[in-house]
Amino acid sequence: MSDEPSPELALTFSFYERVLRKGPGSEGSTLKALSMLDGLPPTPRIVDFGCGAGVASLVLARATRGHVTAVEICRPFLNQLEAQAATEGLTERIRTVEADMADPPFPDGSFDLVWAEGAIYNVGFEKGLKRWRRLLRAGGFIAVSEASWLREAPHGKAVDFWEAEYPAMSNIEDNLTTFRAAGFEPIGHFVLPSEDWKDFYGPVQEELAPFRATHLENAEAQAFADSMQQEIDLWKECGDSCGYVFYLGRAI
């Protein structure tokens, strides 16, 4: 891609280059979701949108005999994935594509499985499902994790924060309804365990101080760090109000 990211997005990318996992998740949760997709071909064609440094792409390649197309808008993240794929001997089965997941450059019916962990919110849950539906062959699968409300009456602090950060966040039942409207039959869902958040927020917390020190005179960088710290503190206080939910479906 030739378009340069906005200064705000470039700042976010520069921070996340410091941490391997770019969002909540784990190898265990990736494998759990994969195990729920009964009927994948022996060598599935998989696209992993918003792959980051490829932590899920690598798991999918190891766990299947298929080929993974890893899509990410940030080239340094893809460089990290390519280096690790080479180390593990997976270069022939992991292809990286620098592209916008909101406008995927692939023909209709290209894949058996669309995958996205902690990334579909960048497009919008409903919009992402509808835009990616065409990429699946008949009966293909989709697996996405999405931030969702987990309680009927979430904590007020959580509501205030997420209505500002992600006002489109919905609850599980409404997301399942959206799944069906987008052309998918829901076949399962589960809430990511708290350990997945700890494994994400731990390294993020460790990098906040060095990031602040590197950008002492940058007000935008300090505001970004403030927001990340607020998010971490909020999760510790009222993490039962919302979380990531893996949604799994089959194209109909």
C-alpha positions as CSV (number, residue, x, y, z in Angstrom):
1,M,0.0,0.0,0.0
2,S,1.2,3.5,-0.8
3,D,-1.1,5.5,1.5
4,E,0.6,6.7,4.6
5,P,-1.2,6.2,7.9
6,S,-2.5,9.2,9.8
7,P,-0.2,10.5,12.6
8,E,-2.6,9.0,15.2
9,L,-2.5,5.6,13.5
10,A,1.2,5.7,13.0
11,L,1.7,6.4,16.7
12,T,-0.5,3.4,17.6
13,F,1.5,1.2,15.2
14,S,4.8,2.4,16.7
15,F,3.6,1.4,20.2
16,Y,2.3,-2.1,19.1
17,E,5.5,-2.9,17.3
18,R,6.9,-3.2,20.9
19,V,4.5,-6.0,21.9
20,L,4.0,-9.3,20.1
21,R,0.3,-9.7,20.7
22,K,-1.7,-6.7,19.5
23,G,-5.0,-7.7,21.2
24,P,-6.5,-10.1,23.7
25,G,-6.3,-13.8,22.8
26,S,-4.2,-16.9,23.2
27,E,-3.1,-19.9,21.3
28,G,-5.6,-21.9,23.4
29,S,-8.5,-19.7,22.4
30,T,-7.4,-19.8,18.7
31,L,-7.3,-23.6,18.8
32,K,-10.6,-23.9,20.7
33,A,-12.3,-21.8,18.0
34,L,-10.7,-23.8,15.2
35,S,-11.8,-27.1,16.9
36,M,-15.5,-25.9,16.7
37,L,-15.4,-25.7,12.9
38,D,-16.6,-29.1,11.9
39,G,-16.2,-29.7,8.2
40,L,-13.2,-27.7,7.2
41,P,-11.4,-29.2,4.1
42,P,-8.1,-31.2,4.8
43,T,-6.1,-28.3,3.3
44,P,-8.2,-25.2,4.0
45,R,-7.6,-21.8,2.4
46,I,-7.7,-19.3,5.3
47,V,-7.6,-15.5,5.3
48,D,-6.6,-13.9,8.6
49,F,-7.7,-10.2,8.7
50,G,-5.9,-7.7,10.9
51,C,-3.3,-10.4,11.6
52,G,-0.8,-8.1,13.4
53,A,2.4,-10.0,13.9
54,G,0.6,-13.2,13.0
55,V,0.2,-14.9,16.3
56,A,-3.0,-16.5,15.1
57,S,-1.8,-17.0,11.6
58,L,1.1,-19.1,12.8
59,V,-1.2,-21.2,15.1
60,L,-3.6,-21.8,12.2
61,A,-0.8,-22.8,9.9
62,R,0.6,-25.2,12.5
63,A,-2.7,-26.7,13.3
64,T,-3.9,-27.3,9.7
65,R,-2.3,-28.4,6.5
66,G,-3.8,-25.4,4.8
67,H,-2.5,-22.1,3.5
68,V,-3.0,-18.8,5.4
69,T,-3.2,-15.4,3.7
70,A,-2.3,-12.9,6.5
71,V,-3.7,-9.4,5.9
72,E,-2.5,-6.4,7.7
73,I,-2.2,-2.7,7.0
74,C,1.0,-2.2,9.0
75,R,4.1,-3.4,7.1
76,P,6.3,-3.7,10.2
77,F,3.8,-6.2,11.7
78,L,4.0,-8.3,8.6
79,N,7.8,-8.2,8.7
80,Q,7.6,-9.7,12.2
81,L,5.3,-12.5,10.9
82,E,7.5,-13.2,7.9
83,A,10.6,-13.6,10.1
84,Q,8.8,-16.0,12.5
85,A,7.3,-18.0,9.6
86,A,10.7,-18.4,8.1
87,T,12.1,-19.5,11.5
88,E,9.4,-22.2,11.8
89,G,9.6,-23.3,8.2
90,L,6.1,-22.0,7.3
91,T,7.0,-19.5,4.6
92,E,5.4,-21.7,1.9
93,R,2.1,-21.8,3.7
94,I,1.8,-18.3,5.0
95,R,1.4,-15.4,2.5
96,T,1.4,-11.9,3.8
97,V,-0.7,-9.2,2.1
98,E,-0.4,-5.5,3.0
99,A,-4.0,-4.3,2.5
100,D,-7.0,-2.7,4.1
101,M,-9.3,-5.4,5.5
102,A,-12.3,-3.1,4.8
103,D,-11.6,-3.5,1.1
104,P,-10.0,-7.0,0.7
105,P,-8.3,-7.4,-2.7
106,F,-9.5,-11.0,-3.3
107,P,-12.0,-12.6,-5.7
108,D,-15.3,-14.0,-4.5
109,G,-15.1,-17.6,-3.2
110,S,-11.3,-17.4,-2.5
111,F,-11.3,-19.0,1.0
112,D,-12.7,-21.8,3.1
113,L,-12.3,-19.8,6.3
114,V,-12.3,-16.1,7.2
115,W,-10.5,-15.4,10.5
116,A,-10.2,-12.2,12.5
117,E,-9.1,-11.9,16.2
118,G,-9.7,-8.5,17.8
119,A,-9.8,-6.8,14.5
120,I,-13.3,-6.6,13.0
121,Y,-14.2,-3.6,15.1
122,N,-11.9,-1.6,12.8
123,V,-14.4,-2.1,10.0
124,G,-17.5,-2.5,12.1
125,F,-19.0,-5.8,13.1
126,E,-21.9,-5.8,10.7
127,K,-20.0,-4.2,7.8
128,G,-17.1,-6.6,8.2
129,L,-19.3,-9.7,8.2
130,K,-21.1,-8.5,5.0
131,R,-18.0,-7.4,3.2
132,W,-16.2,-10.7,4.0
133,R,-19.1,-13.0,3.2
134,R,-18.4,-12.9,-0.6
135,L,-14.9,-14.2,0.0
136,L,-16.1,-17.6,1.2
137,R,-16.9,-20.6,-1.0
138,A,-20.3,-22.2,-0.5
139,G,-20.5,-23.5,3.1
140,G,-17.3,-21.8,4.2
141,F,-16.7,-20.7,7.7
142,I,-16.1,-17.5,9.6
143,A,-14.5,-17.0,13.0
144,V,-14.2,-13.5,14.6
145,S,-13.7,-12.2,18.1
146,E,-15.5,-9.0,18.9
147,A,-15.7,-6.8,22.0
148,S,-19.2,-7.4,23.5
149,W,-21.2,-6.5,26.5
150,L,-21.5,-9.4,28.9
151,R,-23.9,-8.1,31.5
152,E,-27.4,-6.6,31.1
153,A,-26.4,-3.8,33.4
154,P,-22.7,-3.2,32.9
155,H,-20.7,-1.0,35.3
156,G,-21.2,2.7,34.7
157,K,-17.4,3.3,34.3
158,A,-17.3,0.7,31.6
159,V,-20.3,2.2,29.8
160,D,-18.7,5.7,29.9
161,F,-15.4,4.5,28.6
162,W,-16.6,2.3,25.8
163,E,-19.4,4.6,24.6
164,A,-16.5,7.0,23.8
165,E,-14.0,4.4,22.5
166,Y,-16.4,2.0,20.7
167,P,-20.0,3.1,20.8
168,A,-21.0,0.3,18.4
169,M,-20.3,-2.4,21.0
170,S,-23.3,-4.7,21.4
171,N,-24.3,-7.8,23.4
172,I,-24.0,-11.4,22.4
173,E,-27.6,-12.0,21.4
174,D,-27.7,-8.9,19.2
175,N,-24.4,-9.9,17.6
176,L,-25.8,-13.4,16.8
177,T,-28.7,-11.7,15.1
178,T,-26.3,-9.6,13.1
179,F,-24.5,-12.8,12.2
180,R,-27.6,-14.3,10.7
181,A,-28.6,-11.1,8.8
182,A,-25.1,-11.0,7.2
183,G,-25.6,-14.5,5.7
184,F,-24.1,-16.8,8.4
185,E,-25.5,-19.6,10.5
186,P,-24.1,-19.3,14.0
187,I,-22.5,-22.6,15.1
188,G,-21.0,-21.5,18.4
189,H,-19.5,-18.8,20.5
190,F,-17.5,-18.4,23.7
191,V,-16.1,-15.6,25.9
192,L,-12.3,-15.3,26.0
193,P,-11.0,-16.2,29.5
194,S,-9.5,-13.6,31.8
195,E,-6.0,-15.1,31.2
196,D,-6.2,-13.9,27.6
197,W,-6.6,-10.4,28.8
198,K,-3.8,-10.7,31.4
199,D,-1.4,-12.1,28.7
200,F,-2.3,-9.0,26.5
201,Y,-2.3,-6.3,29.1
202,G,0.8,-7.5,30.9
203,P,3.3,-6.7,28.1
204,V,1.3,-3.5,27.2
205,Q,1.7,-2.3,30.8
206,E,5.4,-3.0,30.8
207,E,5.9,-0.9,27.6
208,L,3.9,2.1,28.6
209,A,6.7,3.7,30.7
210,P,9.4,3.3,28.0
211,F,7.0,4.6,25.4
212,R,6.2,7.7,27.5
213,A,10.0,8.3,28.0
214,T,10.6,8.1,24.2
215,H,7.9,10.6,23.5
216,L,8.2,13.1,26.4
217,E,7.4,16.1,24.3
218,N,4.6,14.5,22.2
219,A,1.2,15.3,23.7
220,E,-0.6,12.8,21.4
221,A,1.7,10.0,22.6
222,Q,1.1,10.9,26.2
223,A,-2.6,10.9,25.6
224,F,-2.4,7.5,23.9
225,A,-0.5,6.1,26.9
226,D,-3.1,7.7,29.3
227,S,-5.9,6.0,27.4
228,M,-4.2,2.6,27.5
229,Q,-3.6,2.9,31.2
230,Q,-7.2,3.9,31.7
231,E,-8.3,0.8,29.7
232,I,-6.1,-1.5,31.8
233,D,-7.3,0.0,35.1
234,L,-10.9,-0.3,33.9
235,W,-10.5,-3.9,33.0
236,K,-9.1,-4.7,36.5
237,E,-12.0,-2.9,38.1
238,C,-14.9,-4.1,36.0
239,G,-13.7,-6.6,33.5
240,D,-16.9,-8.7,33.9
241,S,-19.0,-6.0,32.2
242,C,-17.6,-6.6,28.7
243,G,-15.0,-8.8,27.0
244,Y,-14.1,-10.4,23.7
245,V,-16.4,-13.1,22.4
246,F,-15.4,-15.5,19.7
247,Y,-18.3,-15.9,17.2
248,L,-18.2,-18.9,14.8
249,G,-20.5,-19.3,11.7
250,R,-21.1,-21.1,8.4
251,A,-22.0,-19.2,5.2
252,I,-25.5,-19.9,4.1
